[in-house]
Amino acid sequence: MNLKQMLRALSILLLIGLLNACGGGGGSGTSGGGAKSTGVVTGIGSVFVNGVEFDSASAKVSIDDDQNRSESDIKVGMVVSVTGSVNDDHVTGTAQSIEFDGELVGPVAAAPVISAGGGSFTVMGQTVIVDSMTLFDNATGLADITAGVVVEVSGLRDASGQIHATRIEVNHPAATGFQVKGTISNLTTTTFMIGTLTVNFANATQINFPDAGLSNGLFVKVKSSAAPVNNVLIASSVKVRPASIEVQERDHEELEGFVAGLSGSSFTVNGQAVLVNAQTVFENGTMATLANNVRVEIEGSIASGVLVATKVEFRLAADVRIEAQVTQIDLAGGTITVFGNPGIVVKVPANTTQLRDEDDNPVRAFNLKNVAVGDRVAIVGIKGSANTVTATRLERTKASLQVVLRGPLDSAVSPTLVILGVHINTGAATVFTGSDEASLTQAAFFGLASAGTTVKASGTFDGMAIAATAASLGGD
């Protein structure tokens, strides 16, 4: 072991000893400097972040540096930082302040690349990744985004700096200005680069600049009154951001993001140093599951600037998509059923499922109590046993007889597919496509489909089975 490794190990041991002397890293969320939770908003009315329902009635709200906004400006899918307190039950709390600061506001460089399950596009030199959990405002999906349209992107950055979009507002008003965040590279006296974008800061207002000035590797937020020209953005202001979230010692901290810089038992999430130890509880995985670019939610407390994790929850990837009418509701059990009886039973965890109403008369503080039998819902979720799904997102949508079911096959015996116990009948009128979207014959399709293969089927449901108008391998 070299001297650097010995000093690092000693510092970790001293940190753990300090925590043990103070009573550990968990405890009540109302201790020390209060609580801070940074993550994706899953519900509103109160504000739900990282599984905690924060009473937001008296919270101060900041939106993109505007300090005088209303709680009604907070939207599902935004990545926010909530400062306040968390109760001993760890599922309720009180918000003193809520801050939203979008990752990007700017024009889309070119038409998106669309792939199975999502796609990507570029805005001002930044790559934006879209997946099944990305919410859209003023658009139904990537297909509605074209080159030149101005978007606001909220999301989480992975280890390579790509933004995994959690919410995209299409046709964002350009009058609010343009904005980009990122790490400085190729610094000169008047310019630097963020990704592939050149920023000219010669006449920019300087905010939080170090005494020595800018340097490569600093994380900054750049604002401009005009879109880039020839890939050069003229900055009106440049603000140096902290390398990590701003915290106080002994805070109850919850943080959602992607693992970066993993080395032994330490890593970073959103630039915040994190340490796991023998007392850390892992959910949906183990210590061996930790890897760079894995999405996690961390819970713990801060000591000496390090978030010591009492819990690490790995975020499972959704593998089921449903668009269908509700046939049963069990409020006590927190479930709905679609596709008849027994149908597919969907568990809707109140504090963690993203809930949004896109009906003709949307309810802002939408929850399961607002859903009625016959309502059409769009669900993204994780397959459980037999015919059960745990919803990661549920939206009430406008009425339609069209249904969609995507997930791993139970079986495929021509001409019938079965997903989560629901029978899908195909025939001469069904359009079959492969994972590359190329047309297939029915025989070729069933030759490639087997138990476990992900298939997307759309059509109509007659109360017993889906009559498929289209079936595709993979699907979006």
Residue, then its C-alpha position, 0 to 999 in steps of 0.5 A: m500500500n503506498l502513502k496516498q492509499m494509506l492516508r485515504a484509508l486512514s481518513i475513511l477510518l477516522l470518518i467512520g469513527l466520528l460517525n459512530a461517536c455521534g450515533g451513526g449516520g441514520g437517525s431522525g431527519t429532523s436532527g442536525g442541520g435538517a434535511k435535504s432531498t435532491g431528486v425527481v418529483t414524482g407527485i404534486g399537491s404536496v411535493f414527492v421526492n425520493g419517496v418522501e411526501f413534503d408538505s410544501a404549503s409554506a415553501k419558498v420556491s425558486i425556478d431557474d434563479d427566480q426566487n419568487r415563484s409559486e409551488s404550482d410551478i413545480k411539475v412532475g419530472m423536474v429534478v429539484s432540491v428540497t430543503g426542510s425536515v424529514n419525520d421519523d417515519h422517513v416518508t413525510g416531511t416539511a419543505q422550507s424551500i424548493e429549488f429547480d434549475g434546468e440543465l438545458v434551455g436551448p434549440v435542438a441541433a438536429a432531429p432526434v435519433i429514435s431507438a427501441g425504448g427511447g433515443s437521444f438528441t443534442v442541445m448546445g453541445q450536450t447529449v440528452i438521453v430519453d427513455s421510458m421514464t422521460l415525461f414530455d410537456n407540449a409533446t407526446g414523445l421524441a417524434d414531435i421534436t424537430a431541429g431548431v425547436v427550443v426545449e427545456v431539459s431537466g434530468l440527471r447527468d451520468a459519469s460521462g456528462q450525458i443528461h438522462a432527461t426526466r422531463i422535457e418541455v418542448n417549445h419553451p419560450a425563448a424569451t426566458g433566455f438560453q442556459v447550459k451547464g457543464t464542465i469547462s474544458n479548453l479554457t482560453t482568456t475569453t472562451f471555454m468549451i462545454g462538451t462540443l459547444t464554445v462559450n465566449f465569456a469575454n463580456a459575461t457577468q462573473i458569479n462565484f468566480p474563484d480568486a484565481g479565475l476560471s480553470n478547466g474542470l470547474f462546473v459552471k452554469v452559463k446563461s445567454s440572451a441569444a442562441p448559439v451561432n456557428n456553435v458559439l454561445i455569447a454568455s451574458s453570465v457565467k456562474v461557477r457551481p459548487a463541485s457538490i450539493e451544498v450541505q451542512e454537517r449532520d444533515h439528513e441527505e437523500l440524493e438521486g443520480f448516477v454513480a461516478g468515480l467508483s473506487g473501492s467503497s467511495f464514489t460520487v453522485n452529482g459531484q457529491a462524495v459518497l461513502v458506503n460501509a458495513q452498515t450500509v443497507f442495499e436495496n435491489g442489489t448488493m455492494a457488487t452491483l455498484a458500478n459507474n453509470v448505475r442509477v441510485e438513490i442514496e440516503g444518509s448523513i453528511a460528515s466532513g463533506v462526505l455523504v455516508a450512506t445508510k441506504v443505497e437503492f438501485r433503480l430498476a429499469a422499467d420493462v413493461r408499458i401499458e395503455a388500457q382502460v382501468t377495470q378494477i380499483d383497490l384503494a386500500g391495497g394501492t392497486i388497479t387492474v387493467f385488461g379484465n379479470p384477472g387481468i394485470v394487477v398494477k401496484v401503485p406505491a403512493n410515494t414513489t410512482q410518478l403520477r400525472d393527469e393528462d385527461d381533458n380536465p386534468v387534476r393537478a394534485f393527481n393521485l390514485k383516488n382520482v382514477a375511476v373504472g373506465d379511465r384510460v391510463a398509461i403505465v410504465g413499470i417493472k414486471g413482478s410475478a405472474n400477472t403483477v406490475t409495480a408502476t414507476r409511472l402512471e398517467r391518466t390519458k385521454a379516452s381511446l379504444q386503442v390499447v398497448l401492451r409491451g413486456p416480456l413474453d410468457s409464451a409465443v405459439s402462433p397465432t397467439l402471444v401471451i404477456l403477463g397472462v393477457h392473450i394477444n391474438t394475431g392474424a392476417a390484419t396484424v402488421f409484424t416488425g422486427s427489432d430493427e423495424a423491418s417488416l416480418t411475416q407472421a411465421a418469421f415473427f413467431g420464429l424469433a419470439s419466445a418466452g422472455t422476448t420483449v414484444k409490443a402489441s397494440g390493438t383493441f381489447d374485447g374483454m377477453a383478449i387483445a386483437a392485435t393490429a401491430a406486433s413488434l419485437g422490442g418496441d418502444 
